[in-house]
Amino acid sequence: MSMDSTVRVRLIVKDVPASVAFYAGHFGFSPEGPQSPAFSAVRNGNLLLLLSGAESSAARPMPDGRVPEPGGWTRFQVIVEDIEAEAAKLRAAGITFRNEIIRGPGGAQTVLDDPSGNPVELFQPAG
């Protein structure tokens, strides 16, 4: 697994541009990377908020029918170099996954549950 001092928190939001304006205007975050109505990121020091709207891959329904929505799907990312290998290793250890690996323009992701049922996202950046 890759070690990086950036803390990444994904938030499912109703309105991505309004969320960027909120975090930038009220808390001093700066927009980072590509900005779109589906997904944007804002940074304050080593905290990076990943703001995912309804059109983003992070908002897709899970196989069991649960739908990510604001207020209940906040999760942090663990950045990996080989998502297939990491997911296989964790599945072999009996870890429960919420979905299969999803690929999008920014990379590949999958969500697993910690022992308390909190979501953790494995993410492999594109490229």
MOPAC internal coordinates of N, CA, C and O (Angstrom, degrees):
PM7 1SCF
backbone

  N    0.0000 0     0.00 0     0.00 0    0    0    0
  C    1.4458 1     0.00 0     0.00 0    1    0    0
  C    1.5244 1   108.77 1     0.00 0    2    1    0
  O    1.2310 1   121.17 1   -34.72 1    3    2    1
  N    1.2957 1   115.37 1   145.28 1    3    2    1
  C    1.4579 1   122.11 1  -179.29 1    5    3    2
  C    1.5205 1   110.45 1   -81.44 1    6    5    3
  O    1.2310 1   120.32 1   -40.42 1    7    6    5
  N    1.3227 1   116.99 1   139.58 1    7    6    5
  C    1.4636 1   121.49 1   177.30 1    9    7    6
  C    1.5248 1   108.42 1  -104.78 1   10    9    7
  O    1.2310 1   120.68 1   -49.98 1   11   10    9
  N    1.3156 1   116.30 1   130.02 1   11   10    9
  C    1.4552 1   123.12 1  -177.58 1   13   11   10
  C    1.5147 1   106.27 1  -146.97 1   14   13   11
  O    1.2310 1   119.65 1   -41.16 1   15   14   13
  N    1.3233 1   118.27 1   138.84 1   15   14   13
  C    1.4662 1   120.36 1  -177.08 1   17   15   14
  C    1.5292 1   112.84 1   -78.56 1   18   17   15
  O    1.2310 1   119.78 1   172.85 1   19   18   17
  N    1.3276 1   118.03 1    -7.15 1   19   18   17
  C    1.4555 1   120.59 1   178.62 1   21   19   18
  C    1.5237 1   110.38 1   -74.20 1   22   21   19
  O    1.2310 1   120.53 1   -50.07 1   23   22   21
  N    1.3197 1   116.60 1   129.93 1   23   22   21
  C    1.4612 1   122.33 1   173.81 1   25   23   22
  C    1.5181 1   106.60 1   -94.50 1   26   25   23
  O    1.2310 1   120.57 1   -58.79 1   27   26   25
  N    1.3340 1   116.52 1   121.21 1   27   26   25
  C    1.4606 1   121.91 1  -178.21 1   29   27   26
  C    1.5192 1   109.39 1  -108.95 1   30   29   27
  O    1.2310 1   120.61 1   -50.86 1   31   30   29
  N    1.3270 1   116.43 1   129.14 1   31   30   29
  C    1.4567 1   121.68 1   177.02 1   33   31   30
  C    1.5236 1   107.54 1  -127.64 1   34   33   31
  O    1.2310 1   120.46 1   -56.45 1   35   34   33
  N    1.3375 1   116.72 1   123.55 1   35   34   33
  C    1.4562 1   121.01 1   178.47 1   37   35   34
  C    1.5208 1   108.44 1   -93.43 1   38   37   35
  O    1.2310 1   120.88 1   -49.55 1   39   38   37
  N    1.3233 1   115.92 1   130.45 1   39   38   37
  C    1.4539 1   122.70 1   176.40 1   41   39   38
  C    1.5217 1   108.85 1  -119.09 1   42   41   39
  O    1.2310 1   120.10 1   -53.01 1   43   42   41
  N    1.3182 1   117.42 1   126.99 1   43   42   41
  C    1.4550 1   120.76 1   171.46 1   45   43   42
  C    1.5254 1   105.52 1   -81.36 1   46   45   43
  O    1.2310 1   120.63 1   -54.49 1   47   46   45
  N    1.3336 1   116.40 1   125.51 1   47   46   45
  C    1.4618 1   121.01 1  -174.75 1   49   47   46
  C    1.5282 1   110.68 1  -126.62 1   50   49   47
  O    1.2310 1   120.76 1   -23.28 1   51   50   49
  N    1.3181 1   116.15 1   156.72 1   51   50   49
  C    1.4681 1   121.38 1   179.20 1   53   51   50
  C    1.5203 1   112.30 1   -78.24 1   54   53   51
  O    1.2310 1   120.37 1   145.13 1   55   54   53
  N    1.3368 1   116.90 1   -34.87 1   55   54   53
  C    1.4649 1   122.06 1  -174.90 1   57   55   54
  C    1.5287 1   107.99 1  -141.60 1   58   57   55
  O    1.2310 1   120.76 1   -73.88 1   59   58   57
  N    1.3383 1   116.16 1   106.12 1   59   58   57
  C    1.4599 1   120.89 1  -175.15 1   61   59   58
  C    1.5288 1   112.26 1   -62.41 1   62   61   59
  O    1.2310 1   118.50 1   127.45 1   63   62   61
  N    1.3504 1   120.47 1   -52.55 1   63   62   61
  C    1.4609 1   119.21 1  -179.87 1   65   63   62
  C    1.5420 1   112.94 1   -59.30 1   66   65   63
  O    1.2310 1   119.87 1   140.79 1   67   66   65
  N    1.3257 1   117.86 1   -39.21 1   67   66   65
  C    1.4654 1   120.53 1   178.12 1   69   67   66
  C    1.5265 1   110.56 1   -65.31 1   70   69   67
  O    1.2310 1   120.41 1   144.49 1   71   70   69
  N    1.3370 1   116.82 1   -35.51 1   71   70   69
  C    1.4594 1   120.44 1   178.45 1   73   71   70
  C    1.5215 1   111.37 1   -69.03 1   74   73   71
  O    1.2310 1   120.40 1   139.38 1   75   74   73
  N    1.3324 1   116.85 1   -40.62 1   75   74   73
  C    1.4730 1   120.11 1   175.80 1   77   75   74
  C    1.5273 1   109.20 1   -59.14 1   78   77   75
  O    1.2310 1   120.66 1   132.03 1   79   78   77
  N    1.3253 1   116.35 1   -47.97 1   79   78   77
  C    1.4685 1   120.60 1   179.85 1   81   79   78
  C    1.5279 1   111.33 1   -60.73 1   82   81   79
  O    1.2310 1   120.08 1   140.64 1   83   82   81
  N    1.3216 1   117.44 1   -39.36 1   83   82   81
  C    1.4669 1   122.15 1   179.98 1   85   83   82
  C    1.5237 1   110.76 1   -62.78 1   86   85   83
  O    1.2310 1   120.46 1   126.15 1   87   86   85
  N    1.3468 1   116.73 1   -53.85 1   87   86   85
  C    1.4665 1   119.64 1  -177.31 1   89   87   86
  C    1.5267 1   112.23 1   -68.07 1   90   89   87
  O    1.2310 1   120.07 1   143.59 1   91   90   89
  N    1.3342 1   117.46 1   -36.41 1   91   90   89
  C    1.4626 1   120.32 1   177.95 1   93   91   90
  C    1.5272 1   110.86 1   -70.88 1   94   93   91
  O    1.2310 1   120.53 1   135.32 1   95   94   93
  N    1.3271 1   116.60 1   -44.68 1   95   94   93
  C    1.4538 1   120.64 1  -175.79 1   97   95   94
  C    1.5134 1   114.94 1   -74.51 1   98   97   95
  O    1.2310 1   120.03 1   146.09 1   99   98   97
  N    1.3217 1   117.54 1   -33.91 1   99   98   97
  C    1.4594 1   120.52 1  -174.76 1  101   99   98
  C    1.5207 1   114.59 1  -101.15 1  102  101   99
  O    1.2310 1   120.09 1   154.78 1  103  102  101
  N    1.3333 1   117.43 1   -25.22 1  103  102  101
  C    1.4602 1   119.62 1  -173.15 1  105  103  102
  C    1.5215 1   114.30 1  -126.62 1  106  105  103
  O    1.2310 1   119.93 1  -173.43 1  107  106  105
  N    1.3246 1   117.74 1     6.57 1  107  106  105
  C    1.4594 1   120.83 1   175.24 1  109  107  106
  C    1.5132 1   115.77 1    75.07 1  110  109  107
  O    1.2310 1   119.63 1  -161.55 1  111  110  109
  N    1.3236 1   118.31 1    18.45 1  111  110  109
  C    1.4512 1   120.35 1   175.79 1  113  111  110
  C    1.5258 1   108.89 1   -73.49 1  114  113  111
  O    1.2310 1   120.95 1   -28.30 1  115  114  113
  N    1.3223 1   115.79 1   151.70 1  115  114  113
  C    1.4648 1   122.11 1   176.01 1  117  115  114
  C    1.5197 1   109.24 1  -113.42 1  118  117  115
  O    1.2310 1   120.03 1   -45.50 1  119  118  117
  N    1.3487 1   117.55 1   134.50 1  119  118  117
  C    1.4628 1   119.23 1   175.28 1  121  119  118
  C    1.5295 1   110.24 1   -57.95 1  122  121  119
  O    1.2310 1   120.76 1   -37.47 1  123  122  121
  N    1.3164 1   116.16 1   142.53 1  123  122  121
  C    1.4646 1   120.93 1  -179.18 1  125  123  122
  C    1.5224 1   109.48 1  -137.55 1  126  125  123
  O    1.2310 1   120.70 1   -43.05 1  127  126  125
  N    1.3035 1   116.27 1   136.95 1  127  126  125
  C    1.4556 1   121.24 1   177.58 1  129  127  126
  C    1.5105 1   112.12 1    71.96 1  130  129  127
  O    1.2310 1   121.07 1     9.58 1  131  130  129
  N    1.3265 1   115.56 1  -170.42 1  131  130  129
  C    1.4655 1   119.96 1   179.75 1  133  131  130
  C    1.5338 1   111.46 1   -60.99 1  134  133  131
  O    1.2310 1   121.19 1   -39.00 1  135  134  133
  N    1.3205 1   115.32 1   141.00 1  135  134  133
  C    1.4628 1   121.70 1   178.87 1  137  135  134
  C    1.5236 1   107.60 1  -117.04 1  138  137  135
  O    1.2310 1   120.14 1   -47.39 1  139  138  137
  N    1.3307 1   117.34 1   132.61 1  139  138  137
  C    1.4587 1   120.66 1   178.50 1  141  139  138
  C    1.5225 1   109.11 1  -149.62 1  142  141  139
  O    1.2310 1   120.00 1   -10.39 1  143  142  141
  N    1.3113 1   117.60 1   169.61 1  143  142  141
  C    1.4709 1   119.22 1   175.67 1  145  143  142
  C    1.5261 1   113.12 1   -66.84 1  146  145  143
  O    1.2310 1   119.75 1   160.20 1  147  146  145
  N    1.3408 1   118.09 1   -19.80 1  147  146  145
  C    1.4603 1   121.47 1  -179.18 1  149  147  146
  C    1.5263 1   112.42 1   -89.35 1  150  149  147
  O    1.2310 1   120.14 1   145.44 1  151  150  149
  N    1.3324 1   117.34 1   -34.56 1  151  150  149
  C    1.4595 1   120.71 1  -174.18 1  153  151  150
  C    1.5203 1   110.55 1  -156.68 1  154  153  151
  O    1.2310 1   120.95 1   -40.13 1  155  154  153
  N    1.3111 1   115.78 1   139.87 1  155  154  153
  C    1.4624 1   122.43 1   172.19 1  157  155  154
  C    1.5175 1   108.03 1  -150.36 1  158  157  155
  O    1.2310 1   121.01 1   -14.99 1  159  158  157
  N    1.3129 1   115.68 1   165.01 1  159  158  157
  C    1.4549 1   121.05 1   175.45 1  161  159  158
  C    1.5186 1   108.50 1  -131.43 1  162  161  159
  O    1.2310 1   121.40 1   -32.48 1  163  162  161
  N    1.3362 1   114.92 1   147.52 1  163  162  161
  C    1.4577 1   121.40 1   175.22 1  165  163  162
  C    1.5257 1   107.90 1  -132.59 1  166  165  163
  O    1.2310 1   120.87 1   -35.38 1  167  166  165
  N    1.3251 1   115.94 1   144.62 1  167  166  165
  C    1.4634 1   121.17 1  -175.54 1  169  167  166
  C    1.5161 1   110.73 1  -125.41 1  170  169  167
  O    1.2310 1   121.73 1   -36.90 1  171  170  169
  N    1.3322 1   114.30 1   143.10 1  171  170  169
  C    1.4621 1   122.64 1   169.70 1  173  171  170
  C    1.5201 1   105.41 1  -139.53 1  174  173  171
  O    1.2310 1   120.76 1   -77.18 1  175  174  173
  N    1.3397 1   116.15 1   102.82 1  175  174  173
  C    1.4636 1   120.25 1  -175.27 1  177  175  174
  C    1.5104 1   110.41 1    64.30 1  178  177  175
  O    1.2310 1   120.54 1    50.94 1  179  178  177
  N    1.3505 1   116.58 1  -129.06 1  179  178  177
  C    1.4587 1   118.66 1  -179.02 1  181  179  178
  C    1.5386 1   112.97 1   -92.22 1  182  181  179
  O    1.2310 1   120.31 1  -170.30 1  183  182  181
  N    1.3545 1   117.01 1     9.70 1  183  182  181
  C    1.4665 1   121.03 1   176.81 1  185  183  182
  C    1.5251 1   109.60 1   -98.38 1  186  185  183
  O    1.2310 1   120.65 1   -57.97 1  187  186  185
  N    1.3082 1   116.36 1   122.03 1  187  186  185
  C    1.4624 1   122.83 1   178.08 1  189  187  186
  C    1.5144 1   108.17 1  -116.96 1  190  189  187
  O    1.2310 1   120.47 1   -63.58 1  191  190  189
  N    1.3331 1   116.70 1   116.42 1  191  190  189
  C    1.4612 1   121.55 1   175.60 1  193  191  190
  C    1.5183 1   108.21 1   -93.77 1  194  193  191
  O    1.2310 1   120.69 1   -54.16 1  195  194  193
  N    1.3217 1   116.29 1   125.84 1  195  194  193
  C    1.4535 1   123.06 1   178.01 1  197  195  194
  C    1.5227 1   106.57 1   -99.93 1  198  197  195
  O    1.2310 1   120.09 1   -70.09 1  199  198  197
  N    1.3057 1   117.43 1   109.91 1  199  198  197
  C    1.4636 1   123.79 1  -173.46 1  201  199  198
  C    1.5236 1   109.02 1   -97.91 1  202  201  199
  O    1.2310 1   120.75 1   -71.49 1  203  202  201
  N    1.3249 1   116.16 1   108.51 1  203  202  201
  C    1.4579 1   121.73 1  -174.26 1  205  203  202
  C    1.5238 1   110.67 1  -111.20 1  206  205  203
  O    1.2310 1   120.93 1   -58.38 1  207  206  205
  N    1.3310 1   115.82 1   121.62 1  207  206  205
  C    1.4608 1   121.54 1   178.09 1  209  207  206
  C    1.5086 1   112.04 1   -89.28 1  210  209  207
  O    1.2310 1   121.08 1     1.74 1  211  210  209
  N    1.3284 1   115.55 1  -178.26 1  211  210  209
  C    1.4658 1   122.25 1  -176.54 1  213  211  210
  C    1.5292 1   112.72 1   -61.35 1  214  213  211
  O    1.2310 1   119.45 1   154.43 1  215  214  213
  N    1.3344 1   118.66 1   -25.57 1  215  214  213
  C    1.4596 1   122.14 1  -178.58 1  217  215  214
  C    1.5207 1   112.58 1   -86.29 1  218  217  215
  O    1.2310 1   119.41 1   174.21 1  219  218  217
  N    1.3206 1   118.74 1    -5.79 1  219  218  217
  C    1.4619 1   121.58 1  -176.70 1  221  219  218
  C    1.5294 1   110.84 1   -81.11 1  222  221  219
  O    1.2310 1   120.79 1   -20.03 1  223  222  221
  N    1.3318 1   116.10 1   159.97 1  223  222  221
  C    1.4685 1   119.78 1   178.34 1  225  223  222
  C    1.5228 1   111.38 1   -65.74 1  226  225  223
  O    1.2310 1   119.51 1   153.83 1  227  226  225
  N    1.3218 1   118.54 1   -26.17 1  227  226  225
  C    1.4700 1   121.60 1   179.69 1  229  227  226
  C    1.5239 1   112.35 1   -68.68 1  230  229  227
  O    1.2310 1   119.85 1   163.00 1  231  230  229
  N    1.3278 1   117.90 1   -17.00 1  231  230  229
  C    1.4711 1   121.54 1  -178.01 1  233  231  230
  C    1.5309 1   112.75 1   -97.50 1  234  233  231
  O    1.2310 1   120.10 1  -175.00 1  235  234  233
  N    1.3220 1   117.42 1     5.00 1  235  234  233
  C    1.4687 1   120.33 1   179.38 1  237  235  234
  C    1.5318 1   110.22 1   -68.02 1  238  237  235
  O    1.2310 1   120.12 1   -35.01 1  239  238  237
  N    1.3281 1   117.37 1   144.99 1  239  238  237
  C    1.4687 1   120.26 1   177.44 1  241  239  238
  C    1.5263 1   111.65 1   -61.91 1  242  241  239
  O    1.2310 1   120.87 1   -30.90 1  243  242  241
  N    1.3139 1   115.94 1   149.10 1  243  242  241
  C    1.4519 1   122.62 1   175.34 1  245  243  242
  C    1.5309 1   108.60 1   -81.06 1  246  245  243
  O    1.2310 1   119.73 1   -19.73 1  247  246  245
  N    1.3228 1   118.12 1   160.27 1  247  246  245
  C    1.4636 1   120.58 1  -179.67 1  249  247  246
  C    1.5310 1   113.82 1   -56.80 1  250  249  247
  O    1.2310 1   119.86 1   152.40 1  251  250  249
  N    1.3333 1   117.88 1   -27.60 1  251  250  249
  C    1.4673 1   119.47 1  -178.80 1  253  251  250
  C    1.5256 1   112.27 1   -85.89 1  254  253  251
  O    1.2310 1   120.03 1  -175.41 1  255  254  253
  N    1.3443 1   117.54 1     4.59 1  255  254  253
  C    1.4557 1   122.03 1   176.74 1  257  255  254
  C    1.5089 1   115.47 1    96.94 1  258  257  255
  O    1.2310 1   120.11 1   167.03 1  259  258  257
  N    1.3488 1   117.39 1   -12.97 1  259  258  257
  C    1.4656 1   118.74 1   178.05 1  261  259  258
  C    1.5236 1   109.30 1   -65.19 1  262  261  259
  O    1.2310 1   121.01 1   -39.16 1  263  262  261
  N    1.3293 1   115.67 1   140.84 1  263  262  261
  C    1.4626 1   121.41 1  -178.86 1  265  263  262
  C    1.5259 1   109.04 1  -115.41 1  266  265  263
  O    1.2310 1   120.18 1   -56.10 1  267  266  265
  N    1.3417 1   117.27 1   123.90 1  267  266  265
  C    1.4583 1   118.82 1   175.41 1  269  267  266
  C    1.5210 1   109.89 1   -59.70 1  270  269  267
  O    1.2310 1   120.96 1   -44.68 1  271  270  269
  N    1.3125 1   115.77 1   135.32 1  271  270  269
  C    1.4568 1   119.64 1   179.85 1  273  271  270
  C    1.5181 1   109.28 1  -146.63 1  274  273  271
  O    1.2310 1   120.19 1   -19.45 1  275  274  273
  N    1.3127 1   117.23 1   160.55 1  275  274  273
  C    1.4583 1   119.22 1   179.32 1  277  275  274
  C    1.5219 1   111.17 1   -55.85 1  278  277  275
  O    1.2310 1   121.66 1   -39.43 1  279  278  277
  N    1.3293 1   114.43 1   140.57 1  279  278  277
  C    1.4537 1   120.26 1   175.21 1  281  279  278
  C    1.5110 1   115.44 1    91.30 1  282  281  279
  O    1.2310 1   119.48 1   171.67 1  283  282  281
  N    1.3303 1   118.61 1    -8.33 1  283  282  281
  C    1.4432 1   118.05 1  -176.24 1  285  283  282
  C    1.5113 1   115.78 1  -138.69 1  286  285  283
  O    1.2310 1   119.97 1  -178.31 1  287  286  285
  N    1.3065 1   117.66 1     1.69 1  287  286  285
  C    1.4521 1   119.35 1  -176.76 1  289  287  286
  C    1.5173 1   112.53 1  -127.91 1  290  289  287
  O    1.2310 1   120.53 1  -156.63 1  291  290  289
  N    1.3062 1   116.59 1    23.37 1  291  290  289
  C    1.4530 1   119.42 1   176.07 1  293  291  290
  C    1.5172 1   107.99 1   -63.46 1  294  293  291
  O    1.2310 1   120.29 1   -49.44 1  295  294  293
  N    1.3184 1   117.05 1   130.56 1  295  294  293
  C    1.4552 1   121.05 1  -179.53 1  297  295  294
  C    1.5173 1   109.28 1  -149.66 1  298  297  295
  O    1.2310 1   121.04 1   -19.65 1  299  298  297
  N    1.3050 1   115.62 1   160.35 1  299  298  297
  C    1.4495 1   118.85 1   175.39 1  301  299  298
  C    1.5174 1   108.83 1  -106.37 1  302  301  299
  O    1.2310 1   121.36 1   -21.16 1  303  302  301
  N    1.3299 1   114.99 1   158.84 1  303  302  301
  C    1.4506 1   120.66 1  -178.29 1  305  303  302
  C    1.5193 1   110.28 1  -102.78 1  306  305  303
  O    1.2310 1   121.60 1   -38.47 1  307  306  305
  N    1.3050 1   114.54 1   141.53 1  307  306  305
  C    1.4499 1   122.09 1   167.17 1  309  307  306
  C    1.5237 1   104.73 1  -109.84 1  310  309  307
  O    1.2310 1   120.69 1   -65.58 1  311  310  309
  N    1.3238 1   116.28 1   114.42 1  311  310  309
  C    1.4608 1   121.51 1  -177.65 1  313  311  310
  C    1.5261 1   108.68 1   -79.58 1  314  313  311
  O    1.2310 1   120.69 1   -50.49 1  315  314  313
  N    1.3215 1   116.28 1   129.51 1  315  314  313
  C    1.4612 1   122.00 1  -179.51 1  317  315  314
  C    1.5185 1   110.20 1  -126.36 1  318  317  315
  O    1.2310 1   120.93 1   -24.65 1  319  318  317
  N    1.3234 1   115.83 1   155.35 1  319  318  317
  C    1.4568 1   120.94 1   178.39 1  321  319  318
  C    1.5263 1   111.92 1   -86.10 1  322  321  319
  O    1.2310 1   120.07 1   150.61 1  323  322  321
  N    1.3312 1   117.46 1   -29.39 1  323  322  321
  C    1.4632 1   122.42 1  -178.04 1  325  323  322
  C    1.5263 1   108.27 1  -136.99 1  326  325  323
  O    1.2310 1   120.60 1   -87.82 1  327  326  325
  N    1.3261 1   116.46 1    92.18 1  327  326  325
  C    1.4628 1   121.07 1  -174.51 1  329  327  326
  C    1.5255 1   112.16 1   -63.96 1  330  329  327
  O    1.2310 1   120.06 1   144.74 1  331  330  329
  N    1.3237 1   117.49 1   -35.26 1  331  330  329
  C    1.4700 1   120.44 1   179.23 1  333  331  330
  C    1.5291 1   110.42 1   -61.62 1  334  333  331
  O    1.2310 1   120.44 1   132.67 1  335  334  333
  N    1.3306 1   116.77 1   -47.33 1  335  334  333
  C    1.4660 1   121.58 1  -178.30 1  337  335  334
  C    1.5337 1   111.37 1   -66.49 1  338  337  335
  O    1.2310 1   120.29 1   136.88 1  339  338  337
  N    1.3246 1   117.06 1   -43.12 1  339  338  337
  C    1.4660 1   120.36 1  -179.49 1  341  339  338
  C    1.5259 1   111.12 1   -64.92 1  342  341  339
  O    1.2310 1   120.56 1   136.46 1  343  342  341
  N    1.3381 1   116.53 1   -43.54 1  343  342  341
  C    1.4687 1   120.15 1   179.65 1  345  343  342
  C    1.5213 1   110.36 1   -63.69 1  346  345  343
  O    1.2310 1   120.29 1   138.83 1  347  346  345
  N    1.3266 1   117.06 1   -41.17 1  347  346  345
  C    1.4676 1   120.16 1   179.43 1  349  347  346
  C    1.5254 1   110.70 1   -63.58 1  350  349  347
  O    1.2310 1   120.38 1   137.73 1  351  350  349
  N    1.3145 1   116.89 1   -42.27 1  351  350  349
  C    1.4702 1   120.93 1   179.53 1  353  351  350
  C    1.5288 1   110.99 1   -62.52 1  354  353  351
  O    1.2310 1   120.56 1   136.57 1  355  354  353
  N    1.3352 1   116.53 1   -43.43 1  355  354  353
  C    1.4662 1   120.48 1  -179.65 1  357  355  354
  C    1.5261 1   111.68 1   -69.61 1  358  357  355
  O    1.2310 1   120.01 1   139.88 1  359  358  357
  N    1.3210 1   117.59 1   -40.12 1  359  358  357
  C    1.4682 1   120.15 1   176.66 1  361  359  358
  C    1.5264 1   110.50 1   -61.39 1  362  361  359
  O    1.2310 1   120.73 1   139.14 1  363  362  361
  N    1.3337 1   116.21 1   -40.86 1  363  362  361
  C    1.4645 1   120.53 1   178.96 1  365  363  362
  C    1.5321 1   111.23 1   -63.35 1  366  365  363
  O    1.2310 1   120.52 1   153.16 1  367  366  365
  N    1.3247 1   116.61 1   -26.84 1  367  366  365
  C    1.4659 1   121.44 1   178.18 1  369  367  366
  C    1.5279 1   111.99 1   -84.51 1  370  369  367
  O    1.2310 1   120.45 1  -178.59 1  371  370  369
  N    1.3415 1   116.74 1     1.41 1  371  370  369
  C    1.4597 1   120.27 1   177.06 1  373  371  370
  C    1.5129 1   115.18 1    89.02 1  374  373  371
  O    1.2310 1   119.94 1  -167.41 1  375  374  373
  N    1.3327 1   117.72 1    12.59 1  375  374  373
  C    1.4607 1   121.64 1   178.84 1  377  375  374
  C    1.5288 1   109.10 1   -73.00 1  378  377  375
  O    1.2310 1   120.55 1   -42.26 1  379  378  377
  N    1.3302 1   116.56 1   137.74 1  379  378  377
  C    1.4640 1   122.79 1   179.10 1  381  379  378
  C    1.5280 1   110.21 1   -86.93 1  382  381  379
  O    1.2310 1   120.73 1   -52.20 1  383  382  381
  N    1.3216 1   116.22 1   127.80 1  383  382  381
  C    1.4574 1   122.37 1   176.30 1  385  383  382
  C    1.5190 1   109.36 1  -103.54 1  386  385  383
  O    1.2310 1   120.82 1   -34.48 1  387  386  385
  N    1.3133 1   116.03 1   145.52 1  387  386  385
  C    1.4663 1   121.77 1   177.57 1  389  387  386
  C    1.5189 1   111.96 1   -84.77 1  390  389  387
  O    1.2310 1   120.22 1   156.45 1  391  390  389
  N    1.3362 1   117.19 1   -23.55 1  391  390  389
  C    1.4596 1   120.08 1  -176.62 1  393  391  390
  C    1.5193 1   109.80 1  -156.96 1  394  393  391
  O    1.2310 1   121.39 1    -6.80 1  395  394  393
  N    1.3179 1   114.95 1   173.20 1  395  394  393
  C    1.4548 1   121.28 1   173.13 1  397  395  394
  C    1.5288 1   107.53 1   -83.03 1  398  397  395
  O    1.2310 1   120.29 1    -5.03 1  399  398  397
  N    1.2953 1   117.05 1   174.97 1  399  398  397
  C    1.4671 1   121.49 1   178.22 1  401  399  398
  C    1.5248 1   108.98 1   -68.39 1  402  401  399
  O    1.2310 1   121.18 1   -49.72 1  403  402  401
  N    1.3199 1   115.36 1   130.28 1  403  402  401
  C    1.4682 1   123.14 1   178.25 1  405  403  402
  C    1.5244 1   107.26 1  -109.76 1  406  405  403
  O    1.2310 1   120.56 1   -45.70 1  407  406  405
  N    1.3105 1   116.53 1   134.30 1  407  406  405
  C    1.4688 1   120.60 1   177.93 1  409  407  406
  C    1.5173 1   108.95 1  -110.34 1  410  409  407
  O    1.2310 1   121.28 1   -44.59 1  411  410  409
  N    1.3309 1   115.16 1   135.41 1  411  410  409
  C    1.4516 1   121.78 1   178.68 1  413  411  410
  C    1.5129 1   109.79 1  -140.15 1  414  413  411
  O    1.2310 1   120.10 1     5.53 1  415  414  413
  N    1.3242 1   117.42 1  -174.47 1  415  414  413
  C    1.4618 1   120.32 1  -176.17 1  417  415  414
  C    1.5289 1   113.69 1   -63.61 1  418  417  415
  O    1.2310 1   119.99 1   153.72 1  419  418  417
  N    1.3375 1   117.63 1   -26.28 1  419  418  417
  C    1.4652 1   120.13 1  -178.32 1  421  419  418
  C    1.5086 1   114.27 1   -91.24 1  422  421  419
  O    1.2310 1   120.29 1   167.14 1  423  422  421
  N    1.3351 1   117.06 1   -12.86 1  423  422  421
  C    1.4552 1   120.18 1  -178.44 1  425  423  422
  C    1.5077 1   111.21 1   148.01 1  426  425  423
  O    1.2310 1   120.82 1    23.97 1  427  426  425
  N    1.3334 1   116.03 1  -156.03 1  427  426  425
  C    1.4598 1   122.26 1  -178.28 1  429  427  426
  C    1.5272 1   108.83 1  -120.48 1  430  429  427
  O    1.2310 1   120.98 1   -34.65 1  431  430  429
  N    1.3382 1   115.73 1   145.35 1  431  430  429
  C    1.4562 1   119.75 1  -178.40 1  433  431  430
  C    1.5220 1   110.51 1  -146.27 1  434  433  431
  O    1.2310 1   121.43 1   -23.90 1  435  434  433
  N    1.3186 1   114.87 1   156.10 1  435  434  433
  C    1.4457 1   122.71 1   170.17 1  437  435  434
  C    1.5223 1   107.19 1  -151.22 1  438  437  435
  O    1.2310 1   120.46 1   -26.13 1  439  438  437
  N    1.3278 1   116.73 1   153.87 1  439  438  437
  C    1.4557 1   121.43 1  -175.87 1  441  439  438
  C    1.5268 1   109.04 1  -118.28 1  442  441  439
  O    1.2310 1   121.25 1   -48.33 1  443  442  441
  N    1.3279 1   115.22 1   131.67 1  443  442  441
  C    1.4500 1   122.02 1   177.12 1  445  443  442
  C    1.5224 1   108.98 1  -122.17 1  446  445  443
  O    1.2310 1   120.70 1   -14.84 1  447  446  445
  N    1.3172 1   116.27 1   165.16 1  447  446  445
  C    1.4596 1   120.98 1   178.53 1  449  447  446
  C    1.5212 1   110.26 1  -101.77 1  450  449  447
  O    1.2310 1   120.62 1   -41.27 1  451  450  449
  N    1.3393 1   116.41 1   138.73 1  451  450  449
  C    1.4578 1   120.14 1   170.30 1  453  451  450
  C    1.5292 1   107.81 1   -77.69 1  454  453  451
  O    1.2310 1   119.05 1    -1.57 1  455  454  453
  N    1.3093 1   119.42 1   178.43 1  455  454  453
  C    1.4640 1   119.99 1  -177.29 1  457  455  454
  C    1.5310 1   114.97 1   -59.70 1  458  457  455
  O    1.2310 1   120.29 1   158.59 1  459  458  457
  N    1.3219 1   117.04 1   -21.41 1  459  458  457
  C    1.4653 1   120.96 1   179.30 1  461  459  458
  C    1.5162 1   112.60 1   -96.36 1  462  461  459
  O    1.2310 1   120.08 1  -178.10 1  463  462  461
  N    1.3298 1   117.45 1     1.90 1  463  462  461
  C    1.4524 1   121.11 1  -179.00 1  465  463  462
  C    1.5101 1   113.89 1    87.59 1  466  465  463
  O    1.2310 1   119.68 1  -169.22 1  467  466  465
  N    1.3314 1   118.21 1    10.78 1  467  466  465
  C    1.4598 1   121.61 1   175.76 1  469  467  466
  C    1.5222 1   109.87 1   -79.73 1  470  469  467
  O    1.2310 1   119.91 1   -41.09 1  471  470  469
  N    1.3324 1   117.77 1   138.91 1  471  470  469
  C    1.4651 1   119.56 1  -178.40 1  473  471  470
  C    1.5176 1   113.18 1   -77.06 1  474  473  471
  O    1.2310 1   121.46 1   -40.75 1  475  474  473
  N    1.3273 1   114.82 1   139.25 1  475  474  473
  C    1.4665 1   123.77 1   173.83 1  477  475  474
  C    1.5133 1   105.82 1  -127.57 1  478  477  475
  O    1.2310 1   120.29 1   -47.30 1  479  478  477
  N    1.3240 1   117.04 1   132.70 1  479  478  477
  C    1.4619 1   121.16 1  -178.39 1  481  479  478
  C    1.5141 1   110.65 1  -104.66 1  482  481  479
  O    1.2310 1   120.58 1   -53.96 1  483  482  481
  N    1.3296 1   116.50 1   126.04 1  483  482  481
  C    1.4635 1   121.37 1   167.40 1  485  483  482
  C    1.5075 1   105.86 1   -87.73 1  486  485  483
  O    1.2310 1   120.25 1   -45.16 1  487  486  485
  N    1.3222 1   117.12 1   134.84 1  487  486  485
  C    1.4663 1   120.89 1  -177.71 1  489  487  486
  C    1.5137 1   110.46 1  -138.62 1  490  489  487
  O    1.2310 1   121.18 1   -48.61 1  491  490  489
  N    1.3115 1   115.36 1   131.39 1  491  490  489
  C    1.4600 1   122.17 1   173.25 1  493  491  490
  C    1.5183 1   107.45 1  -116.56 1  494  493  491
  O    1.2310 1   120.08 1   -67.28 1  495  494  493
  N    1.3403 1   117.45 1   112.72 1  495  494  493
  C    1.4601 1   119.54 1  -178.88 1  497  495  494
  C    1.5355 1   112.16 1   -61.02 1  498  497  495
  O    1.2310 1   120.79 1   -29.82 1  499  498  497
  N    1.3143 1   116.10 1   150.18 1  499  498  497
  C    1.4671 1   121.19 1   176.46 1  501  499  498
  C    1.5139 1   109.54 1   -63.98 1  502  501  499
  O    1.2310 1   120.64 1   -28.35 1  503  502  501
  N    1.3211 1   116.39 1   151.65 1  503  502  501
  C    1.4539 1   120.60 1   175.94 1  505  503  502
  C    1.4567 1   110.75 1    83.53 1  506  505  503
  O    1.2310 1   120.10 1   180.00 1  507  506  505

